[in-house]
Amino acid sequence: MEISFKPVELSDIDTVLIFIQEYYDYDHHSFEMPQTRTALENLIRHPDRGRVWFICRNTKPVGYTVLTLGYSLEYLGRDAFVDEIYVRESDRGQGIGRATFEFLEEVCRSLGVNALHLEVEQHNTNAQQIYRKLGFMDHERYLMTRLLPEDQP
């Protein structure tokens, strides 16, 4: 089995949106097609913000991953966030996730990234165990979010 990663291009938007909708359905996230399409197009057009790849098994896409880029004083420079990683259920348990993280680490090193972060659902203890085995550490912190509506200053 060959695992490879293909950068998502604007012409691939419809295909990757199918994967995104599958992932959001699986993880019980709301999915707003027009807004997600716009956000994805913006990310693809601006690689300084991050990158999107298809995860391929024997050249066939079986998932996708999104890496976003940032900067952190705490981590002394550039950092990155695994914003999304999704592999179809039928293709899980075959080392594809591990290979994806190895690929993302390689990309991060080439971009001068000092720290790689990810977010995992609190109830997803299986994923937490996998991420710990891959070297990710728990923090005594919570990731908190405040949405900033466009109509407010």
Contacts in CASP RR format, 6 or more apart in sequence:
PFRMAT RR
TARGET T0000
AUTHOR 0000-0000-0000
METHOD contacts of the structure
MODEL  1
MEISFKPVELSDIDTVLIFIQEYYDYDHHSFEMPQTRTALENLIRHPDRG
RVWFICRNTKPVGYTVLTLGYSLEYLGRDAFVDEIYVRESDRGQGIGRAT
FEFLEEVCRSLGVNALHLEVEQHNTNAQQIYRKLGFMDHERYLMTRLLPE
DQP
1 57 0 8 1.000
1 58 0 8 1.000
1 94 0 8 1.000
2 57 0 8 1.000
2 58 0 8 1.000
2 59 0 8 1.000
3 55 0 8 1.000
3 56 0 8 1.000
3 57 0 8 1.000
3 95 0 8 1.000
3 96 0 8 1.000
3 99 0 8 1.000
3 100 0 8 1.000
4 56 0 8 1.000
4 59 0 8 1.000
5 53 0 8 1.000
5 54 0 8 1.000
5 55 0 8 1.000
5 56 0 8 1.000
5 65 0 8 1.000
5 100 0 8 1.000
5 103 0 8 1.000
6 53 0 8 1.000
6 54 0 8 1.000
6 56 0 8 1.000
6 61 0 8 1.000
7 51 0 8 1.000
7 52 0 8 1.000
7 53 0 8 1.000
7 54 0 8 1.000
8 16 0 8 1.000
8 40 0 8 1.000
8 44 0 8 1.000
8 52 0 8 1.000
8 53 0 8 1.000
8 54 0 8 1.000
8 64 0 8 1.000
9 44 0 8 1.000
10 41 0 8 1.000
10 44 0 8 1.000
10 45 0 8 1.000
12 54 0 8 1.000
13 37 0 8 1.000
13 40 0 8 1.000
13 41 0 8 1.000
13 44 0 8 1.000
15 54 0 8 1.000
15 61 0 8 1.000
16 40 0 8 1.000
16 52 0 8 1.000
16 54 0 8 1.000
16 64 0 8 1.000
17 33 0 8 1.000
17 36 0 8 1.000
17 37 0 8 1.000
17 40 0 8 1.000
19 54 0 8 1.000
19 61 0 8 1.000
19 63 0 8 1.000
19 64 0 8 1.000
19 86 0 8 1.000
19 88 0 8 1.000
20 31 0 8 1.000
20 36 0 8 1.000
20 40 0 8 1.000
20 64 0 8 1.000
20 84 0 8 1.000
20 86 0 8 1.000
21 31 0 8 1.000
21 33 0 8 1.000
22 86 0 8 1.000
22 88 0 8 1.000
23 29 0 8 1.000
23 64 0 8 1.000
23 84 0 8 1.000
23 86 0 8 1.000
24 30 0 8 1.000
24 31 0 8 1.000
25 31 0 8 1.000
26 86 0 8 1.000
26 89 0 8 1.000
27 121 0 8 1.000
40 52 0 8 1.000
42 49 0 8 1.000
43 49 0 8 1.000
43 50 0 8 1.000
43 51 0 8 1.000
43 52 0 8 1.000
43 66 0 8 1.000
43 68 0 8 1.000
44 52 0 8 1.000
48 69 0 8 1.000
49 68 0 8 1.000
49 69 0 8 1.000
50 66 0 8 1.000
50 67 0 8 1.000
50 68 0 8 1.000
50 69 0 8 1.000
50 80 0 8 1.000
51 66 0 8 1.000
51 67 0 8 1.000
51 107 0 8 1.000
52 64 0 8 1.000
52 65 0 8 1.000
52 66 0 8 1.000
52 67 0 8 1.000
53 64 0 8 1.000
53 65 0 8 1.000
53 103 0 8 1.000
54 61 0 8 1.000
54 63 0 8 1.000
54 64 0 8 1.000
55 61 0 8 1.000
55 62 0 8 1.000
55 63 0 8 1.000
55 64 0 8 1.000
55 65 0 8 1.000
55 85 0 8 1.000
55 87 0 8 1.000
55 96 0 8 1.000
55 97 0 8 1.000
55 100 0 8 1.000
56 62 0 8 1.000
57 91 0 8 1.000
57 94 0 8 1.000
57 96 0 8 1.000
62 87 0 8 1.000
62 88 0 8 1.000
62 90 0 8 1.000
62 91 0 8 1.000
62 96 0 8 1.000
63 86 0 8 1.000
63 87 0 8 1.000
63 88 0 8 1.000
63 91 0 8 1.000
64 84 0 8 1.000
64 85 0 8 1.000
64 86 0 8 1.000
65 82 0 8 1.000
65 84 0 8 1.000
65 85 0 8 1.000
65 86 0 8 1.000
65 100 0 8 1.000
65 104 0 8 1.000
66 82 0 8 1.000
66 83 0 8 1.000
66 84 0 8 1.000
66 85 0 8 1.000
67 80 0 8 1.000
67 81 0 8 1.000
67 82 0 8 1.000
67 83 0 8 1.000
67 104 0 8 1.000
67 107 0 8 1.000
67 108 0 8 1.000
68 80 0 8 1.000
68 81 0 8 1.000
68 83 0 8 1.000
69 78 0 8 1.000
69 79 0 8 1.000
69 80 0 8 1.000
69 81 0 8 1.000
69 111 0 8 1.000
69 113 0 8 1.000
70 78 0 8 1.000
70 79 0 8 1.000
70 80 0 8 1.000
70 81 0 8 1.000
71 77 0 8 1.000
71 78 0 8 1.000
71 79 0 8 1.000
72 78 0 8 1.000
72 79 0 8 1.000
72 114 0 8 1.000
72 115 0 8 1.000
75 114 0 8 1.000
75 115 0 8 1.000
76 114 0 8 1.000
77 114 0 8 1.000
78 111 0 8 1.000
78 112 0 8 1.000
78 113 0 8 1.000
78 114 0 8 1.000
79 113 0 8 1.000
79 114 0 8 1.000
79 115 0 8 1.000
79 116 0 8 1.000
79 117 0 8 1.000
80 104 0 8 1.000
80 108 0 8 1.000
80 111 0 8 1.000
80 113 0 8 1.000
80 115 0 8 1.000
80 116 0 8 1.000
80 117 0 8 1.000
81 116 0 8 1.000
81 117 0 8 1.000
81 118 0 8 1.000
81 119 0 8 1.000
82 101 0 8 1.000
82 104 0 8 1.000
82 116 0 8 1.000
82 117 0 8 1.000
82 118 0 8 1.000
82 119 0 8 1.000
85 97 0 8 1.000
85 100 0 8 1.000
85 118 0 8 1.000
87 96 0 8 1.000
87 97 0 8 1.000
87 100 0 8 1.000
97 130 0 8 1.000
98 134 0 8 1.000
101 134 0 8 1.000
104 116 0 8 1.000
105 116 0 8 1.000
108 116 0 8 1.000
116 136 0 8 1.000
118 131 0 8 1.000
118 136 0 8 1.000
119 143 0 8 1.000
120 127 0 8 1.000
120 128 0 8 1.000
120 131 0 8 1.000
121 127 0 8 1.000
128 138 0 8 1.000
132 138 0 8 1.000
END
